[in-house]
């Protein structure tokens, strides 16, 4: 019995003493840290009373590193060493840079590494290192404010972040000397901050428009558990784009070219940001752009013109809202709560268009810049074992991927590691042989491509499958992981409805050391595994072609082929049989293509014969 794929689809201990914990919103433009004190979650301010930390880091040739407002103040004078919006390249490879929207106002070092390195006066640095400096500053602020070392933190990430981006965020936390309890999706943190987890069941939409990322999530609350029905967005769309649009308009109006002048571009962006914030309350503003020595130009920008400039970006966010609701099978009128997150949601026309789309006022009582950090702080306080926020679901992530065995001794992953739980995923499989009536489902855990390199969790059999030709059966395999980490796997043949299932115990019995070893092996053997998977897939394809052709020849070979034609096909069959168990995947591929080419005429005759049988006694018009 076998499977063949046909379509895609950290717990903390609880001590008795109070432990210091914090929630961190690591944002593209600004970052914050919050903590629960006296039962109330609040953001923590620095010595100057500012709780918002600009996500900007400046490197000097003297080894000095500036973070926050101090770094931002040098942005126009030292643009190439003052790094902002690095969240946009977190977890990205060098090849991804060309696809990122917008102009990144710094230079990348020439290097062979797959991780982009930004050239600075202090040498090349990665986005992980830059983010670690921001997190380190927030860690020090929290420890100074709370009067002790942090036991751990919850760091929020956009729901749209992929595995590589999430892992890069975790790495930055570790580099900053933080114990990362877990990552928490920003929309879930916002919903927790508003206490929606303690309300009646219903649907909530979280519209999160920050400086550099946008995402919208549709959450369903059922018995105190948030289920993410759908999420969508763009990791390269946000208030930074508004700034660039204004800056480009101002430079055009001033008849200036910043293409070869990073300092002028930084000035234009800084003025654009100031104008954007001013127009949140004012009807118009004046932008003063200095260039050259003592030369400046003043450009007047009205709110109406500003809204025209940014409307294409707002329209994209509304399109994402529409698409995400459609994927969740939810109408705008069914959404009971809309939460606004991110500083860019302060812009009046953003709020107006969001409220018009959903047909109801949005929740904005909590500062949209602070709401995510506050929710993260509540989760961190619970994970530290302090007992606050009773009844709130503690969201976790899967430490390793979960999947099933497929033909060729390969693993098909249904749920990737670092996926937040609870979660459910389904995928369709089919039979390999004609008349197959049973299938063994082998559940596996790990990151490697071959079954023997992953951990076996369970096996169970799906029986009484109606006998059909190979590939005709549709077996839906569903993985469900609940809030406690309990894995349930079920399989159902869609035509007959026959089903079977198995439950797997929580945590799957792996220590942190074992998980770390499995992850390390997945990276170390990545290239080797890729070649092994390619070979196995081609061996499976070879066997499928041989079996299908053999069955066809047995039925119709004598009637449709001459002795010479049959001999030629037989030679091609023999050649494929001779190499299909070998180690040369390219040789197997060529032998498969040769056999398919050799048997093309036979396949065409069989098809024509089938058509003639169907058409016998009928007219073409009957089938139109």
N, C-alpha and C positions, 0 to 999 in steps of 0.2 A: 504493500500500500504506500502510495507516495503522493506528494503535492506538487503542483506546478502553478506558478503565479501567472495570472492573465491580466491583472489590472492594478494600477496604483491605488493606491488609496490617497537627612541629617537630623536626627532628633537630638534634642538637648536633654540633659538630666535636669531634675527639678529639685534644687536644694531648698532648705528652709529659709536661709537668710536672703535679704534683698540683694539682687545683683543688678549692676548698672548695665543698661543696654540702650541702644539708639537706633533710630531709623534714618536712613540717608537717601535723599533724592539726588542722585547723580545726574544732573541735567546737562543738556547741550550748551545752554547759555548761562544758567545759574544753578547752583547746588545748595542744598540745605541739610541740616542735621536736626533731629528732634528727639525728644525723650519724654517719658511719662514721669511726672513729678507730682506727688500728692494726688495721684489718681487722674491727673489731667495731662494729656499729650500737648506739648508746646514746642515750637522751634527754639533753638538755642542761638543766642547772639554772641558776637565777638566782643572784644574789649571796647570797641567804639559804639556798641549797641546795634550793629547791623547783623541781621540774621541771614540775609541772602549773600552768598559768596559767588561772585562771578566765576564761571568755569574757565578761567584764563590762567595760564602759567607762562612766566618769562624766564628764559635762561640767559645768563651772562657769561662772558669769557673768563670770569674770575671764580666760577664755580657756584655763584649765588643763584638761588631759585626763588622767584617771587610768585605768590599765588593770590588770586582774587583781585580786589580793587586796586592794589598797588601795581600788580602786573598790567591790569587793564589801562592804567594811566600812562603806561609806556607804549601802548599799542600803535599810536600814530608815529612816534619817533623811532621805534624799533620794531617794525611790523614782522620781520622775518624770524625774530627770536621770541616773539610774544604769540603764544599759541592759544587759539580759541576754537570752539566747536569741534574738538577732537572726537567727541562721541560719535560723530558722523563716520569716522573711519575705524571705530572699535570693532575688532573681529573681522576686518576686511583684509583681503589680500592685495598685493600690488596690482594684479590684473583687474581688481574691482574699482580702482580709483577712477578709471576713465568713465565709468558709468554713473559716478556720483554727480548729483545735480549741483549747480552753483560753483562759484570760484572759490577755491581754498587758498587763502592769502598767505601761504608759506611754501617753502621749497622742500622737496623730498630728496633724500640722499640717494646717490647711485649705489645700489648694492644688489646682491644676488638673493637676499633673504626674501621669503614669501610675505613677510610682515612689513608693511610700509614703515620707513624710518624718516622722520622729519629732521632736516638739517638745521642745527642751531649753533650758536657760538660755543656751547659746551659740548658739542659733538652730536651725533645722531641719537634721536630718542623715538620710542614707539608711543602710540596712543595709550597703551597700557601704562607706561611709565608716567606719562603726563597725567592720566586719570588718577594714578596712585598718589601724586603730589597733592591733588585736590582732596582726595580721601584722607590723606595724612593730616592736612590742615583741619578738616572737619573732625577727625579723631581727637586731635589736640584740643580743639575748642570744646568738644563734648566732655573730655576728661577734666579740663579746667573748670567747666561749669558745674559738673556733677561731683567733683572732688574725689576722683578715683579712676582706676583703670576700667575700661569697658569689658564686660564679659563676652559681648558679641553684638553684631549689628545685622539689620535687614537692609539690603540695598535694593532699590526699585529699578526696574528696567521696563522699556516699552513692551507692551504685549506682542508687538510685531518683531521683536528681536529674535534672531535665529540662534541656533546652538552656539555657533562660533562667537557671536556677539555677547551672549550670556557668559560663556566661558572666559572671554577676555575681561568682562566686568568682575568676575570672581577673582581672576588672577590679579587685577589691579587692587582689589581689597586685601588680598594676602600680602601683596608687595607693600601696602600701606601699614602693615602690622595689625590688621583687623581680623578677628574671628568672624567670618561671614556665616551667620546662622543659615541664611538662605536668601535667594533672590525672590522678589515679589513683583508680580506684574503691576504696573502703575494704576490701571483702572480698578483693580481689586483693592489696592491700598486706598484709593479715593473713596470707594464705596464703604469701606470699613470706617474711614474718618467721619463719614456722615451718619454712621450707625445704621446703615441700611441692612446690615446682617442681622439686626435685632428687630426688624420690622416684619410686616406680613409678607407673604410670598408675592413675587411680582418680577417684572422685567425692568432692568435699569440699563440705560445707555450712557457710556462715559466718553465724552468728546474731549480729547486731550491734544491741544495745539500748543506746543512749546516753542523754544527758540529754533530747534533744528529737526524735530521729529513730530509727526502727527500720527495718532492712531485713534480708532474708534472701536469700542468693544460693547457687545451686547451680553449682559449677564442676567441669568435667571436665578432667583433665590428660591430654594426649596428646602424647607425644614432646617434653616440655618446654614445651608451649604450653597455657596455660589458656584454655579456652573457657567463656564464661558460658552455661550451658544455660538458665537462667531466673533472674529476680530479681523481688522484690516487696517491699512494705513500705509504710510510712506515714511521710511526712516531718513529721508532727505527732503523734508518739506516742513517749513515752520516760519517763525517770525524772522529768522535770518534772511529768508527769501524776500520778505516784505522790505527789510532794510536794503537788500541789494537792488530791489526794484526801484525804491525811492532814490538810492544813490546813483543808479544808472540814469534815471530821469533828470536828476539834478546836474550830473556831469554833462548830459546832452544839452540841457538848458544853458549851462555855463560855457558850453563849447570847449570842454576840457577832455583830454584823453588820459585815463589812468592806467592804460594797458602796460606801460613800462615804469609806472611810478607807484609802488606798493604803499608808500607813505600817503600819497594823495587819495588812494583808494580807501585806506584806513580812516582818513579824515572824513571822507564822504560817507562811509558806513557809520561812523560815530555820530555824525550830524543827522543821518537818516534815522538812526535809532532814537535820538533825542526828539526828532520831529514826530515820529510814530507815537511815542509816549505822550507828547504834548497834545496830539490830535485826539487822544482818548477823551479829553475833556474840552478842548478848544475847537473852534470852527475853522481856524486857519493858523499857520505858523510861518515864521521866516527862517530859512536855512542860510547860514552864513558860511561860505566855503572859501577858506584861505588857500592860496597857491602861490608859488614863487616867493619873493621877498616883499612882505607887506602888502600883497595884492589880495583882495578878497571880492567875492561876488555874493550878492544876496538874491535868493530865489524864494518867492512866496508859494507856499503849498497849502491848498484848501483841503478840508476833510473830504469833500466830494471827489476831488482829483485823486486823493490818496486811496479812497475806496475803489475808484476805477482801476488804479494801478495794481491793487492786491486782489481784485475780484477773481482773476483766473485761478489763484491759489485757493481762495475760499470755495470756489466752484468745485475744485478737485476734492476738497474735504467733504462737501455735501454729496458728491458722487460716491465717495467711499462710504458715507453713512447709508446711502440707498443700497449699495451693493452688500454691505455687511448685514443690514436688516433682511435683505432678500435671502442671503445664505442662512440666516437664523430662522427663516420662515416666520418673520414677525413684521406686522404693519406698524408704521409710525404711531398710530393711535393706540397701540397696545403697550407702548413704552410708558411706564408710570413715573419714572424718575430720569431726568437728564442731569448729569453732573458735568460741570465745566472745569477743566484742569488746564494749567499752563498759563503763563503770563499773557500770551497772545489772545486769550479769550476775553481779556478786558476790552478789546477793541469793539466799539459799539456795533459795527456792521457785522462782525463775526457772530456776536450774540444774537443779533436780529435774525440773521439767516438760519442759524441753528434752531432757534425757537420757532421760526416759520416752518421749517421742515418737519419738526416733531409735533408742532401744534400745541405746545404747552410751555410755560415758563421753565427755565433751567434753574437748578440749585447752584447758588454761588455765594452762600452765606460765609463759607470758609474761604479765606484768601486762596485763589486758584494757584498761586505760586507755592503755597504751603500745604495744601490739602494732601498731597501724596506723601510728603515727609511725615505728616501727623499720623496717617494711616499706618505707615511703615513702623513708626515708633510704638504704636499699640501692639503690632504683631511682634516686634522685637521684645517688648516687655513681657509678653506671654511666653515667648520662647526661652526667655531667661528664667522662667519659672516664678514670676512675681505675682501671678494670680489675677492680674487686671484683665478686663475685657472678657469676663466669663461668658461662655457660650459661643464665642467667635470661632469659626473654623480655622484651625492652623493649617495653612496650605503648605504643601511640601512638593518636592520635585523628585522624579525618578533618578536614581544614581546611575543606572545603566539602561541601555536600550532593551526592549522586549520584542521578540519575534517568533517565527515558526520555521521549521525545516522545510525546504523545498527540494525539488529534484536536483540531483547533482551534489547532495550533501552540503547545500548552501543555506544561509540564513536570510530570510526576508523579514526586515524589521518593520513592525507595525507602529510602535511607539518609541520615539527617539529619547535618549537620555536627556535629563534636565527639563523634561516636559512637566509642567505643573500638574498636580493631582488635586481633586479627582479628574479622571480623563477616560474617554472611551474612543476606541478606533476600530474600524472594520475594514476588511479587504476581501476581495473575491479570489477564489482559487478554483481549479478544475481538475478533472481526472486526466491521467496520462495514458491509460489503456482502454481499448474498447471493452465495454461490458463490465467495467470496474464497479463493484458494489460496496466497497469499504475504503476508508481513508484513515491513516494514522496522523493525528495532530501532535507534533512534538514541540513543546513550548521551550524557548531558549532565552537566555539573558547574556548580554555582552555586546562588544563593539566589533568583533572580528567577523570575517566573511564566511568561514567554514564552521560547520557544526562542532567539530572536535575542539575548536578553540574557544567555544562559548560554554556557558554553564547550563546544563539541562535542569529545567524546573519541573516538568511534568509531561506525561504523554496520555492520550486517550484516543479511542477509536470512534469514528462516525460510521455506522453500519446501515444496511438496508437502503443504500443509494440505488435508485432505479437504474438498471443497466442501460447505458447509452454509448454512443460512439465517443471516442476520446475527445475531450475538450467541450463536450456539450453540457455537462453538468455545471451548475453554478453553486459553489459552496461558499457561503459567507462566514468568515471567521471574525469574531468580535472579541477584542480585549477590553476589559473594564477594570480600572484601578480606583478603588474608593478612597475616601479621605484618610483611612487608617492604613493604606498601603496594601489592602487585600486585592489580589489579582484574580479575576474570574475570566476564563476563556471558554467561549462557546462556538460551536460550528453548526450550521444549518444548511441543508440542501434545499434550495429555494423552490424547486418544482414540487417535491413531495412533502416538504416540511419536516422531514426527519432531522433530529438534532441530538447533540451530546455536549457535555460541558465538564469543566474541572475547576476547582478552586485551589489557589496557591497561598501559602501562609505569608503574612506581612514580612517585609524587609528581606525576604529570600535568603536569610542566613549568611550574609556577607559582611565581613568586617571592613572598616575604612581602608585598612592596608590591602585587603584583597581587591577592593574596588579600584584603588590607586594602581595596583599592579596590572589589572585588566585594562585600564585606560592607557597606561604606559605601553603595554604590549600592542594596543590598537594603533598607536602612533608609530612605534618602532617597526611594526610589520605591515604598515599600510600599503606600501608598494608591492610587497610579496603577496599580500592578500588580494590585491586588485588583479594581479596576473592569475592567481589561483582561481578566483571567481570567474574570470574571462574563460579560462580553460574549461572549468566545470560547466559553464553555460553552453559552450560550444559542443561539449560532449553530450549534454542533454539534447540539444538541437539535432545532433547527428543521429542519436538513437530514435528521436521522434520521427525524423525523415525516413530512416530505415524501416521502422515499424509501419508507418503509414503506407509507404510504397510497397512493402512486402505484402500487406493485406490487399492492396489494390491489384497487384500482379496475380495474386492467388485467385481473385474473383474474376478479373477480366483480361489477364495477360494473354491467355491462349486465343481469345476472340479478337483482340484489338492489335496484336503485335505479330510481326513476322518473326521467324526464328532468328534472323540476323539482328533485328532490332532488340529482341529480348536478350541476345548475347551481349550486345553493346551495353545495355542497361545493367546486366549482370556484372560486367567488368567494373562499371562505375560503383556498383553496390559493394563489390569485393574490395575495391580500393578504399572506400569509406570505412568499411568494417575493419580493415587492417590498421587504420590510423586513429580511429575514434577513441581508443583507450590509451593512446600515446600522450606525450607531454607537449606536443607542438600544436598550439591552438590555431596558428595561421594555416598549418597543413590541414587541420580538420575543417577549417572554414572553406578552404579551396576545394577540398573533396566534396563537401556538402553542395557548394555551388556547381561543381562539375556534375554531380548526380542529378541535381534539379534541372540543369540545362539539358542533360542527356534524356531525361524523362519528360521533357516539356510536351512533345508530340503526343505521348501516351496519355498524359493528364488532360490535354485538350480533347482528345477523342472520347475519353470517359465523360467529360463534361458535356460534350455534344450529344453523346448517347443518352445521358440523363435528361437533357432538355427535350430530346425527341420523345422519350417515354412520357414525360409530363405533358407535352403538347399533343400527343396522339389523341385524336377525336375532338380536339378543341381548336378554336380560332384565336388568333393573336389578340383580337379586340376584347376577348373575354378576360385577358390579364391586364388590360390597361386601367 
